[in-house]
Amino acid sequence: WAGVDGNGHKPHLIDTSRRVAVRAVP
């Protein structure tokens, strides 16, 4: 799901990295 936000859209790379970092935290 990397590169895709919760809505299934593809945000910018920076936004994606931020989302991935946040989701990686349990």
Protein Blocks (a to p, Z undefined) as FASTA:
>chain_A
ZZiafkopacdfklmmmmmmmmmpZZ
